[in-house]
Amino acid sequence: MFVCTANVLHTIPQPLQDRMEVLRIPGYTEQEKHQIAQRFLVPKQLEATGLTKSNLKITDEAMTHIIRHYTHEAGVRNLNREVANICRKVARKVVADKNFALEVTPSNVNDYLGIIKYRDFFAEKKNEIGLTTGLAWTEVGGEVLSTEATLMQGKGRLTLTGKLGDVMQESAQAGMSYVRSRSHLFGLPKDFYRHLDIHVHVPEGAIPKDGPSAGITLCTSIVSALTRIPQSAKQGLANYRRI
C-alpha cells in the first residue's frame, strides 16, 4: 500500500489520480495556526536556539500579523520557518548581551522578517476600465482576486498571465470567443480583434489558479477594456446583463 501526500491535486497527473482514493484534509484556520504557533512552535524554536521566555516573547498581535502577512499556506510549515528566523536573530543578540530581551509586536516584526510578503486586498476607490473583482478558492482558503485586461495594437493574440491552470485558460478563450460572437451587442466592429492584442492578467502570480468559475470575470474584463466602460458603471450594466 502506497500513501501519497500533496498540497494540491492539479499537479498530480490525471492517470495517477484515477488509481488513488483521495482523502481531502482541510487546512488550518487562522485561529488554529495561532494556537499551534504559541503552544508548540515557539517553545520548540526557543529550545532549539537556546533561548528562554525571558529572552523572547511574541505577542498575539504579532503572531497574527506574521500569519497573515508572511505566510500563505494551509499548514504551518512556513510559519515555523518564520518563527525560527526570529529566534535565530535574537539568539545572536543574546550571545553578545546575555541580558537582551525582545518583545515582538506588529510594529517591529519587519525588523526581523523583512518587508511583508502578502498584502491584504484593497478594493479600488473608483471603477476602472478593464478591471474586474472576483472570488476564488485556493488550497489556502478563499481569496479576492482582481482580473485586469489591457489592449494593444496587434494581430488578435490573447495573452494570459498569472499562473493560470489549463481550465482557467480555456475559460478565457471561451470568454473571448463569446465576445467575438456577440460583438454587435457591445457596439464593436465584427473584425475588432484583427488589429488588437488583448493581455489578461490575474495578479498574485505566485498562487496557482484554475477552474471554470472565473469565466464570467475574465469575459467582463475583456468587454470592459474593449468598450472603455468601467465594469460596474451604471451605463455598462445593460451590456453585462446580456452576458
Secondary structure, DSSP 8 states (H G I E B T S, - for coil): ------S-STTS-HHHHHTS---------HHHHHHHIIIIIHHHHHHHTT--TTTEEE-HHHHHHHHHHH---SSSHHHHHHHHHHHHHHHHHHHH-TT--EEE-TTTTHHHH-S-SS------SS--TTEEEEEEEETTEEEEEEEEEEEEESSS-EEEESSB-HHHHHHHHHHHHHHHHTGGGGT--TTGGGGEEEEEE-S-TTS-B--GGGHHHHHHHHHHHHHT--TT-GGGHHHHHH-
